[in-house]
Amino acid sequence: MDKWIRNNTASKLLALGVSIILWAMVHMDSGTAVPPTTFYETRVIEGVQIQTYGFDDSEYALTGIDKDRVNLEVRGKRSNIMLFTDDYKVKLDLSGVKEPGTHTLPLTFSGPSGVELVSMEPSMVTVTVEERMTNPFNVTIGTKGEPAKGFRAGEPTTIEPGTVNVTLPESELATVAQVRGTVDLDGAKENVVEKKVKLTAYNNEGEAMEDAIIEPSSVAVEIPVEATFITAPLQVEYTGRLPDDLVISKVNPKVKEVKLYGSKEVLNGARPYVGVTVNLSNIKDSGTTVLTADLTPPEGFEKIEPSSVEIEVTAASHGERVVEGIPVTLKGVPSGMEATITDPRSQTMSMTLTGAPDQLNSLTSTDIGLVANVAGLKAGVHEIPLQVTLPNFINRVDQKRLVVKVELKEIDRPVTTKPTKPNEGKDNDKLDDPEEKPDSGSEDTPENSGEGNDQAGTESSSGEGKEEAPSGSGNESSNE
């Protein structure tokens, strides 16, 4: 034990422990609390956005501010000053600005509780205010996207209203280049109609002026979309000759119509496409032969689709058939006349035809057209040549001229006499007076004579027509 006490290190440790115990006993007895030490720090916050308020933008516009951000130095407890930057606000009161020009105004600071502003740079800013002005501008319409294949867009046919008012500060208003709306044409196959196309003002650099006030802010627009092609029926022409023992039974193009591409003016004058020619000399035997024909666009057109077509031509041994009872039709009967076919009295004809047997066997009398045109002829009997219409690939064996005789007559019109009205207000004695009767008879005389003149005129004109019929008929028929 004595050895441990005589050790220098042990003695020091023992003395330290006793000292601590004594210090604690003294302070516990007094009951006095030791105040904690408070530590304050500073922080620099850069680039705080200046917020404006109180500005009357109905007549004026804030067009410039020399500084829009400030740097702050704040002081406070670390737990307070280390909050988010958004908790620090710098504001500019513009409620006192009542006229255009430049104004230098102070900034105000607000921050979290317990935070003190040390400095703010800058503490004042200069703003520029301009008066708003309004000018009218014509509306232009642009497009985006492309119409469907084979279609094109024209110029807008409707922009309503065509003029709008744009309000901006005077310096900016001078840079407005156009007011434009945009219509989407993507995939369009018909006119595009938009009732509300939003408008935007653009400056000389082509930049959108987002602050511009446009009245009205939208317009109604219609843009025509038309096809760049027209669909035309395909017609086949023939060259060459078939062998003598063959006739065409059927021609079947694989496509029935083509698309012709060109300008609007060219499309308006398009007709059936007849650029397909079949050379019959290429057909040697009966049956079906497939021929290929190249298609070329007509003059003035840009393109044709398809560029070629296959045509099935069926040939067969020719046959003959007599078709009877083919009706004759009258055309062009003058007004006020009636026409009657006097020869043949049956008003039908027979005809010997040649063609493919299957077509001949299926023919009926109504499949053949026989027309006599009496337009422009006078009353009388006329010999009229017939216009003959046959089905495709059917021909007449006898090509002699076919004629019929037609009699034209004027239709009799009934003559009506105007009824005599009783004389109102006269006494019966006056009506029975013999002296009054001659007057009554004289009133009837003009009506009777007029009726006679009408009848005479009808007979005269009828007789005149019959006398001129032979010469007139011959001239009219030859012209027809």
Secondary structure, DSSP 8 states (H G I E B T S, - for coil): -HHHHT-HHHHHHHHHHHHHHHHHHHHHHH----------EEEEEEEEEEEEES--TTTEEEEEES-SEEEEEEEE-HHHHTS-GGG-EEEEE-TT--SSEEEEEEEEEE-STT-EEEEEESSEEEEEEEEEEEEEEEEEEEEES---TTEEE---SEEESSEEEEEEEHHHHTTEEEEEEEEE-TT--S-EEEEEEEEEEEETTS-B-TT-EEESSEEEEEE-EEESEEEEEEEEEEES---TTEEEEEEEES-SEEEEE--HHHHHT---EEEEEEEGGG--SSEEEEEEEE----TT--EEESSEEEEEEEEEE-EEEEEEEEEEEEE---TTEEEEEEESTTSEEEEEEEE-HHHHHH--GGGSEEEEE-TT--SEEEEEEEEEE--TT-EES-----EEEEEEEE-------------TT--HHHHT-GGGHHHHHHHHHHHHHHHHHHHHHHHHHHHHHHHHHHHHHHHHHHH-
